[in-house]
Amino acid sequence: MRLINRRPDRTAALLLAMLPFACLILAYVLGSAARLADNPADKLLPSLATIGDAIARVALNPDARTGDYLLISDTLATLDRLVTALALSTAIALVAGVMIGMLPMVRALLAPFVAMVSMVPPLALLPILFIALGLGEVSKVALITIGVTPFLIRDLAMRVEELPREQMIKAQTLGASSWQIALRVVLPQIAPRLIDAVRLSLGPAFLFLIAAEAIAAESGLGYRIFLVRRYLAMDVILPYVAWITLLSVLMDYGLVRLRRAAFPWFGGRGA
C-alpha cells in the first residue's frame, strides 16, 4: 500500500502526536543534565526539579512584596487585555468585512485603505501609541486591535465575496433588502469562518501583547518574562512561555468547540 493511502488508527494517531513532544522533553533533559554536569550553577537549562520549584513559587506562594500569586495575577492581566482587544477587533471586522464584501461602493471606498493598513508593521506603531495614548491599558489594547483587525476584515470580505451569487439574486427576487440579506444570508454563513479567523489571530495577538507588556507594564505574562530575564531566571521564563502556549491552545480549542456547537453544519473544516 502506498504511504499516501495509509492512515493511522486512533491509538496510532495519538502516539504519533505525542512523539515530537516526548522527543523535545527528552532532548531538554539530556541537554540539561550535560550542562549541569559541567557546571552545577548553569542557568541556561535548569533541571526539571528546579523548574518545578519555580512553578510552585510563582503559582502557589504569595509574593512577599504584593501578596499576590504572581502566575495568577499575570495571567488575569494578560487575558483581560487580550480578550478585550479580540472582542473589539471581531466586532469591527464583522461590520466592516460584511460591508466591504457585500456593497461595491463600500468596497471601492475602504478595501484599498484596509489593504494598505494591513501592511503596516503593528510593532512599529507601538512608540506612537505610547506617546498618544500613554503607557496604560488603552495603548496595549489598541496595539492588538490595530494588528489583528485589518487581517480579520480582509479575510471576512473575501469570504463574503466567495458566497454564491445565486443566493443574493434569489434573496432579492423574494424582496429582501440589503439589510435582510446581510442578516439572513451572509451573516449565518460567515460566522463560523469568523471564528476560524479569530483562531488564526491568536498567535499574532499574543505576540503584540507580550511586546507591549515587555516595554511598559506592571503586570502580565510578558512583563514577568522580561523582568526576570535580567537575572537569567530560565526556571521562570520557560514555564511562563509554556503557560502562554497552553493558554493559546486552550483558547483555540474553546473556539473550535464553540464553532462546532453553534454551527454543526460547518463540519470539521478548519479543525
SERO-4910 file (N, C-alpha, C, O; in steps of 0.05 Angstrom, whole numbers):
BEGIN
 pado doro    nc1    nc2    nc3   cac1   cac2   cac3    cc1    cc2    cc3    oc1    oc2    oc3
  Met    A     17    -24      0      0      0      0     18     25      0     37     27     15
  Arg    A     10     44    -17     26     69    -18     23     85      9      2     83     22
  Leu    A     44     99     15     43    115     40     20    135     40      9    142     61
  Ile    A     14    146     16     -7    166     14    -34    155     22    -52    171     29
  Asn    A    -37    129     22    -63    117     28    -64    104     56    -84     93     64
  Arg    A    -42    105     70    -41     93     97    -49    114    118    -37    136    119
  Arg    A    -69    107    134    -79    125    154    -77    112    182    -84     88    185
  Pro    A    -67    126    202    -64    114    229    -91    112    242   -109    129    237
  Asp    A    -95     91    259   -119     90    275   -117    109    298    -97    124    300
  Arg    A   -138    110    315   -138    130    336   -114    127    355   -102    147    363
  Thr    A   -108    103    363    -85     99    381    -59    107    368    -43    121    381
  Ala    A    -55     99    344    -30    106    330    -28    136    326     -6    147    329
  Ala    A    -50    149    319    -50    178    316    -43    192    341    -28    212    341
  Leu    A    -53    182    364    -46    194    390    -17    190    396     -4    209    405
  Leu    A     -6    167    391     22    162    396     40    179    378     60    190    387
  Leu    A     32    181    353     48    198    335     47    227    343     67    242    341
  Ala    A     24    236    353     22    264    362     39    269    386     50    291    390
  Met    A     41    249    404     57    253    428     87    250    424    103    260    440
  Leu    A     95    237    402    123    231    398    140    256    396    161    257    409
  Pro    A    133    277    381    150    301    380    154    314    407    175    324    414
  Phe    A    132    314    423    134    326    450    153    310    468    169    321    483
  Ala    A    150    284    466    168    266    482    197    270    474    215    271    491
  Cys    A    202    272    448    229    277    438    240    304    448    263    306    456
  Leu    A    223    324    448    232    351    457    239    350    487    259    361    495
  Ile    A    222    337    503    227    336    532    253    320    537    269    327    554
  Leu    A    256    297    522    280    281    526    305    296    519    325    295    533
  Ala    A    304    311    496    327    327    488    333    348    509    357    353    515
  Tyr    A    313    360    521    318    380    542    330    368    566    350    378    577
  Val    A    320    345    575    330    332    599    359    324    595    376    328    613
  Leu    A    366    313    572    393    305    566    412    329    564    434    329    575
  Gly    A    402    350    551    419    374    549    423    387    576    445    397    582
  Ser    A    402    388    592    404    400    619    423    384    636    440    395    650
  Ala    A    421    357    635    439    341    651    468    344    643    486    345    660
  Ala    A    473    347    616    500    351    607    512    377    616    535    379    625
  Arg    A    496    399    614    506    425    622    510    427    653    530    438    662
  Leu    A    491    415    668    494    416    697    517    399    707    528    404    728
  Ala    A    523    378    692    546    361    700    572    377    697    590    373    713
  Asp    A    574    394    677    598    410    673    598    434    692    619    442    701
  Asn    A    574    445    697    572    469    714    546    468    730    525    475    719
  Pro    A    547    460    755    522    457    771    507    484    774    483    484    781
  Ala    A    521    506    770    508    532    773    496    542    747    487    565    746
  Asp    A    497    526    726    487    535    700    458    542    701    442    528    713
  Lys    A    450    565    689    423    574    689    408    571    663    384    576    661
  Leu    A    423    565    642    410    564    615    390    542    613    368    546    602
  Leu    A    397    518    622    379    495    621    375    483    649    388    463    656
  Pro    A    359    496    665    355    486    692    342    458    692    328    451    673
  Ser    A    346    443    713    334    417    715    304    419    718    293    440    725
  Leu    A    290    396    713    261    396    716    253    401    745    232    413    751
  Ala    A    270    392    764    264    397    792    265    427    799    249    437    814
  Thr    A    285    440    787    288    469    792    264    484    780    253    503    791
  Ile    A    256    475    756    232    487    743    207    483    760    191    501    763
  Gly    A    205    459    771    182    453    788    181    471    812    160    480    820
  Asp    A    204    475    825    205    493    848    197    522    840    184    536    855
  Ala    A    206    531    817    199    558    808    169    560    802    157    580    809
  Ile    A    158    539    791    129    540    786    114    542    812     95    557    815
  Ala    A    122    526    832    109    527    858    112    555    870     94    564    884
  Arg    A    135    567    866    140    593    878    122    615    866    111    631    881
  Val    A    118    615    840    103    636    827     73    630    826     56    648    824
  Ala    A     66    604    829     37    597    826     24    591    853      0    595    855
  Leu    A     39    581    872     26    571    897     33    587    921     20    585    942
  Asn    A     54    604    919     62    620    942     58    650    936     65    659    915
  Pro    A     45    665    955     41    693    951     67    708    950     86    701    964
  Asp    A     68    729    934     92    746    932     96    761    958     77    771    969
  Ala    A    121    762    967    127    775    993    121    805    992    114    817   1012
  Arg    A    124    817    968    120    846    966     91    854    963     81    873    975
  Thr    A     77    840    945     49    848    938     28    830    951      5    838    954
  Gly    A     36    805    958     17    787    969      1    772    948    -17    756    954
  Asp    A      7    777    922     -8    765    900      6    739    892     30    735    896
  Tyr    A    -10    721    881      1    697    868      9    706    840     -8    711    823
  Leu    A     35    707    834     45    721    810     33    709    785     25    723    767
  Leu    A     34    682    782     25    670    758     -5    676    753    -13    681    730
  Ile    A    -21    676    774    -49    681    771    -54    710    764    -69    716    745
  Ser    A    -41    728    778    -46    757    772    -35    765    745    -48    780    731
  Asp    A    -13    754    737     -2    760    710    -20    748    688    -25    761    668
  Thr    A    -31    724    693    -49    712    673    -74    728    670    -83    733    648
  Leu    A    -86    737    692   -111    752    691   -107    779    677   -123    788    661
  Ala    A    -84    792    682    -78    817    669    -75    814    639    -86    830    624
  Thr    A    -60    793    631    -56    788    603    -82    781    589    -88    791    567
  Leu    A    -98    763    600   -123    754    588   -143    777    586   -158    778    567
  Asp    A   -143    794    606   -162    817    605   -155    835    581   -174    843    566
  Arg    A   -130    841    576   -122    857    553   -128    842    527   -138    854    508
  Leu    A   -122    817    527   -125    801    502   -154    798    494   -161    803    471
  Val    A   -171    790    513   -199    786    507   -213    812    499   -229    813    480
  Thr    A   -206    834    513   -218    860    506   -211    868    477   -228    876    462
  Ala    A   -185    865    470   -176    872    443   -189    854    422   -197    864    401
  Leu    A   -190    828    427   -202    810    407   -231    815    404   -242    812    381
  Ala    A   -245    822    425   -274    828    423   -278    853    406   -295    854    388
  Leu    A   -261    874    410   -263    898    394   -257    892    364   -271    901    346
  Ser    A   -236    877    360   -227    870    333   -249    854    318   -255    859    295
  Thr    A   -261    835    332   -282    819    320   -306    835    312   -317    832    291
  Ala    A   -315    853    330   -338    870    325   -333    888    301   -350    890    283
  Ile    A   -310    901    301   -303    919    278   -301    904    252   -312    912    232
  Ala    A   -287    881    253   -283    865    229   -309    854    218   -313    853    194
  Leu    A   -327    847    236   -353    836    226   -369    856    210   -379    850    189
  Val    A   -370    880    221   -385    901    207   -371    910    182   -383    911    160
  Ala    A   -345    916    184   -331    926    160   -328    904    139   -330    909    115
  Gly    A   -322    879    148   -318    858    128   -343    852    113   -342    847     88
  Val    A   -366    851    126   -392    846    112   -398    869     92   -406    864     70
  Met    A   -394    894    101   -400    916     84   -381    917     59   -390    922     37
  Ile    A   -355    912     63   -337    912     41   -343    889     22   -342    892     -3
  Gly    A   -349    866     33   -355    843     16   -381    845      1   -384    834    -21
  Met    A   -401    858     13   -428    859      1   -432    883    -17   -444    880    -39
  Leu    A   -423    906     -9   -430    931    -22   -407    941    -40   -386    949    -29
  Pro    A   -410    942    -66   -389    951    -83   -379    979    -77   -355    984    -80
  Met    A   -397    997    -70   -389   1024    -64   -370   1025    -39   -350   1039    -39
  Val    A   -378   1010    -19   -361   1009      5   -334    996     -1   -314   1004      9
  Arg    A   -335    975    -18   -311    961    -25   -291    980    -40   -267    980    -34
  Ala    A   -302    996    -58   -285   1015    -72   -274   1036    -53   -252   1046    -57
  Leu    A   -289   1043    -32   -281   1063    -13   -260   1053      7   -240   1067     12
  Leu    A   -264   1029     18   -249   1021     41   -229    999     36   -209    996     50
  Ala    A   -234    982     15   -216    959     10   -187    968      6   -169    955     18
  Pro    A   -181    988    -10   -153    996    -13   -140   1006     13   -117   1001     18
  Phe    A   -156   1021     28   -146   1031     54   -140   1009     73   -119   1009     86
  Val    A   -158    990     76   -154    967     94   -130    951     85   -114    942    102
  Ala    A   -127    947     59   -104    932     49    -78    946     56    -58    932     63
  Met    A    -77    972     54    -53    987     60    -47    986     90    -24    982     98
  Val    A    -67    989    106    -63    989    135    -53    962    145    -37    960    163
  Ser    A    -63    940    132    -55    914    140    -25    909    134    -13    890    146
  Met    A    -13    925    118     16    922    112     34    937    131     58    933    131
  Val    A     22    954    148     38    969    167     46    950    190     29    938    202
  Pro    A     72    948    197     80    931    219     69    942    246     77    964    253
  Pro    A     52    928    259     39    939    283     60    947    305     56    967    319
  Leu    A     81    931    308    100    938    329    115    964    323    125    977    342
  Ala    A    116    972    298    128    998    291    111   1021    302    121   1043    305
  Leu    A     85   1016    307     67   1036    317     67   1038    347     55   1056    358
  Leu    A     81   1019    360     80   1019    389     90   1044    402     77   1054    420
  Pro    A    113   1056    394    121   1081    406    100   1104    402     96   1120    420
  Ile    A     88   1104    378     68   1124    373     44   1121    391     33   1141    402
  Leu    A     35   1096    396     13   1091    413     19   1099    442      3   1110    456
  Phe    A     44   1093    451     51   1100    478     52   1131    481     44   1141    502
  Ile    A     61   1145    461     61   1174    462     33   1186    462     27   1204    477
  Ala    A     16   1175    444    -10   1186    440    -30   1177    462    -47   1193    471
  Leu    A    -28   1152    471    -48   1141    489    -37   1136    517    -52   1128    535
  Gly    A    -11   1140    521      0   1136    547     10   1107    550      8   1091    531
  Leu    A     19   1100    574     31   1074    579     11   1055    592     18   1033    601
  Gly    A    -14   1063    594    -34   1047    607    -46   1025    590    -34   1016    570
  Glu    A    -70   1015    598    -82    993    584    -91   1000    556    -91    982    539
  Val    A    -99   1024    551   -111   1032    526    -91   1027    503    -98   1016    482
  Ser    A    -66   1034    507    -46   1031    485    -41   1002    479    -37    995    456
  Lys    A    -42    985    499    -37    956    494    -61    944    479    -57    928    460
  Val    A    -85    951    488   -109    941    473   -109    951    445   -117    937    426
  Ala    A   -102    977    442   -101    989    415    -82    975    397    -87    971    373
  Leu    A    -58    967    407    -38    954    391    -49    927    380    -46    922    356
  Ile    A    -61    911    397    -72    886    388    -95    890    368    -96    877    347
  Thr    A   -112    910    373   -134    915    356   -124    924    328   -134    915    308
  Ile    A   -105    942    328    -94    951    302    -80    928    287    -81    927    263
  Gly    A    -67    911    302    -52    889    289    -70    867    278    -63    855    258
  Val    A    -93    862    291   -109    840    284   -132    847    265   -139    832    247
  Thr    A   -144    871    270   -169    878    256   -166    878    225   -184    867    212
  Pro    A   -146    891    213   -144    890    184   -144    863    172   -156    858    151
  Phe    A   -130    844    185   -129    817    175   -157    805    176   -166    792    156
  Leu    A   -171    809    198   -198    798    200   -217    810    180   -234    796    168
  Ile    A   -215    836    175   -232    849    156   -228    838    128   -247    832    114
  Arg    A   -202    836    120   -196    826     93   -206    797     90   -216    789     69
  Asp    A   -201    781    110   -210    753    109   -240    751    106   -250    736     89
  Leu    A   -255    765    123   -284    764    121   -294    775     95   -313    763     84
  Ala    A   -283    796     85   -292    808     60   -289    788     37   -306    785     20
  Met    A   -266    773     37   -262    753     16   -282    730     19   -291    720     -1
  Arg    A   -288    723     44   -308    701     48   -335    710     39   -350    693     27
  Val    A   -342    735     43   -368    744     34   -369    744      3   -389    736     -9
  Glu    A   -348    753     -9   -347    753    -39   -348    725    -50   -357    722    -73
  Glu    A   -339    705    -35   -340    678    -45   -367    665    -43   -371    643    -55
  Leu    A   -386    677    -29   -412    665    -27   -425    664    -55   -422    682    -71
  Pro    A   -441    643    -60   -453    641    -87   -471    665    -93   -488    673    -78
  Arg    A   -466    676   -116   -482    699   -125   -511    692   -128   -528    710   -125
  Glu    A   -517    667   -133   -545    659   -137   -561    664   -111   -585    670   -113
  Gln    A   -548    661    -88   -563    665    -63   -571    694    -61   -594    700    -52
  Met    A   -554    712    -68   -561    741    -67   -584    747    -86   -602    762    -80
  Ile    A   -582    736   -110   -603    741   -130   -630    730   -121   -650    743   -124
  Lys    A   -630    706   -110   -655    694   -101   -667    710    -78   -691    714    -77
  Ala    A   -650    719    -59   -660    735    -37   -672    761    -47   -693    770    -37
  Gln    A   -659    774    -66   -670    799    -77   -696    793    -92   -715    809    -92
  Thr    A   -698    771   -106   -722    763   -120   -746    760   -101   -769    767   -107
  Leu    A   -740    750    -77   -760    746    -57   -766    772    -41   -783    773    -23
  Gly    A   -753    794    -49   -759    820    -38   -742    828    -14   -749    847      0
  Ala    A   -720    814     -9   -703    821     14   -687    846      9   -677    851    -14
  Ser    A   -685    862     29   -669    887     27   -639    880     32   -633    857     40
  Ser    A   -622    899     29   -593    894     34   -589    887     63   -572    869     69
  Trp    A   -603    900     81   -601    894    110   -610    865    116   -596    851    131
  Gln    A   -632    857    104   -641    829    108   -622    809     96   -618    787    107
  Ile    A   -611    815     73   -592    796     61   -567    793     79   -557    771     82
  Ala    A   -559    815     90   -535    814    108   -541    797    132   -524    781    141
  Leu    A   -565    800    144   -571    785    169   -580    757    164   -573    739    180
  Arg    A   -594    751    142   -606    725    138   -591    707    119   -593    683    120
  Val    A   -574    719    102   -560    703     82   -530    703     88   -517    682     89
  Val    A   -518    727     91   -489    729     94   -480    722    122   -462    705    125
  Leu    A   -491    734    142   -481    730    169   -481    701    178   -460    692    189
  Pro    A   -502    685    174   -501    657    183   -479    641    170   -469    622    182
  Gln    A   -471    648    146   -451    633    131   -423    641    138   -404    625    136
  Ile    A   -419    666    145   -391    675    151   -385    673    181   -361    676    188
  Ala    A   -405    670    198   -399    669    227   -379    647    234   -361    652    249
  Pro    A   -383    622    224   -362    602    231   -335    608    219   -314    601    231
  Arg    A   -334    621    196   -309    629    185   -296    652    201   -271    653    203
  Leu    A   -312    669    213   -302    689    231   -288    676    255   -267    685    264
  Ile    A   -300    656    266   -288    642    289   -261    630    281   -242    632    297
  Asp    A   -260    618    258   -234    607    249   -213    629    244   -190    625    250
  Ala    A   -222    652    235   -204    675    231   -193    685    258   -169    692    260
  Val    A   -210    686    278   -201    694    305   -181    673    315   -161    681    328
  Arg    A   -186    648    310   -167    627    319   -139    633    307   -119    631    321
  Leu    A   -138    639    281   -113    644    268   -100    670    278    -76    674    274
  Ser    A   -116    687    290   -105    713    300    -94    711    329    -82    730    338
  Leu    A    -98    688    342    -89    686    369    -59    689    372    -49    703    390
  Gly    A    -44    676    354    -15    679    355     -5    707    352     10    717    369
  Pro    A    -13    721    330     -5    749    328    -14    766    351      0    784    360
  Ala    A    -38    761    361    -49    777    384    -31    774    408    -24    794    422
  Phe    A    -23    750    415     -5    745    437     22    759    432     34    770    451
  Leu    A     32    757    408     57    770    401     57    800    407     75    810    420
  Phe    A     36    813    397     34    842    402     31    849    431     43    868    441
  Leu    A     16    833    445     11    838    474     37    834    490     43    850    507
  Ile    A     51    812    485     75    807    500     96    829    495    110    837    514
  Ala    A     97    839    470    116    860    464    108    886    479    126    899    490
  Ala    A     83    892    480     74    916    494     79    913    524     87    932    537
  Glu    A     73    890    536     77    886    564    107    886    571    114    895    593
  Ala    A    123    877    553    152    877    559    163    905    561    182    910    576
  Ile    A    151    924    546    162    951    546    150    968    568    165    983    582
  Ala    A    124    967    572    111    984    592     88    970    605     66    970    593
  Ala    A     92    958    628     70    945    643     80    941    671    104    941    677
  Glu    A     61    936    689     67    930    716     57    902    724     61    893    746
  Ser    A     45    889    705     36    861    709     31    849    681     29    863    661
  Gly    A     29    823    681     25    809    655     46    788    650     68    790    662
  Leu    A     40    769    634     59    747    628     84    758    614    107    750    621
  Gly    A     81    776    595    104    787    581    120    804    599    145    804    598
  Tyr    A    107    819    617    122    836    636    139    819    654    162    826    659
  Arg    A    129    796    664    144    779    682    168    766    668    189    764    680
  Ile    A    164    758    643    186    745    629    209    764    625    232    757    630
  Phe    A    203    789    617    225    808    613    235    820    639    257    831    639
  Leu    A    220    818    660    230    827    686    251    808    697    272    817    707
  Val    A    247    782    695    265    763    707    288    756    688    307    742    696
  Arg    A    287    765    663    309    757    645    335    770    653    357    759    647
  Arg    A    334    793    667    359    806    676    374    789    697    398    792    701
  Tyr    A    359    770    710    371    752    729    377    724    717    385    706    731
  Leu    A    373    722    690    376    697    676    359    675    689    368    652    690
  Ala    A    335    682    697    318    663    711    303    646    691    278    649    688
  Met    A    317    627    678    305    610    659    285    591    672    267    581    658
  Asp    A    287    586    698    268    568    711    241    581    714    221    568    718
  Val    A    239    608    711    214    622    710    205    628    681    182    625    674
  Ile    A    224    635    664    218    642    636    206    618    621    186    621    608
  Leu    A    219    595    624    209    572    609    181    564    617    164    559    599
  Pro    A    174    562    643    146    556    650    126    578    640    104    571    632
  Tyr    A    135    603    641    117    624    631    112    621    601     89    624    591
  Val    A    133    615    585    129    610    557    111    586    552     94    587    535
  Ala    A    115    565    567     98    541    564     69    548    572     51    538    559
  Trp    A     66    564    592     39    572    601     25    589    580      1    585    575
  Ile    A     39    607    567     27    623    546     19    605    523     -3    609    511
  Thr    A     36    586    516     29    567    495      4    551    502    -14    547    485
  Leu    A      2    542    527    -21    526    536    -46    543    535    -67    533    527
  Leu    A    -44    568    543    -68    586    542    -77    589    513   -101    589    507
  Ser    A    -58    592    494    -66    595    466    -80    569    456   -100    571    442
  Val    A    -69    546    464    -81    521    456   -109    518    467   -128    510    453
  Leu    A   -113    525    492   -139    523    505   -159    542    492   -182    535    488
  Met    A   -150    566    486   -168    586    473   -176    576    445   -199    578    436
  Asp    A   -156    565    430   -162    554    404   -182    531    406   -200    529    390
  Tyr    A   -178    513    425   -196    491    429   -224    500    436   -244    490    426
  Gly    A   -225    520    453   -251    531    460   -266    543    437   -290    540    434
  Leu    A   -252    557    419   -264    568    395   -273    546    376   -294    549    363
  Val    A   -258    524    374   -266    502    357   -292    490    368   -310    484    353
  Arg    A   -293    486    394   -317    474    406   -341    493    403   -364    484    398
  Leu    A   -337    519    405   -358    538    401   -368    537    372   -393    537    368
  Arg    A   -350    535    353   -359    534    325   -374    508    319   -395    509    305
  Arg    A   -365    486    330   -379    461    325   -406    460    338   -425    449    327
  Ala    A   -409    473    362   -434    473    376   -454    492    363   -478    486    360
  Ala    A   -444    516    355   -462    536    343   -468    531    314   -490    538    304
  Phe    A   -449    519    299   -452    515    271   -445    486    263   -424    481    250
  Pro    A   -461    466    272   -454    438    266   -453    432    237   -440    413    228
  Trp    A   -468    447    221   -468    442    192   -441    449    179   -436    439    157
  Phe    A   -425    464    192   -399    472    181   -380    448    180   -359    450    166
  Gly    A   -385    427    195   -369    403    194   -342    407    208   -339    424    225
  Gly    A   -323    391    199   -297    391    212   -276    408    198   -253    406    204
  Arg    A   -285    425    179   -266    441    164   -252    461    183   -265    473    200
  Gly    A   -226    465    178   -211    484    194   -204    475    222   -195    490    238
  Ala    A   -208    449    227   -202    438    254   -172    438    259   -163    430    280
***
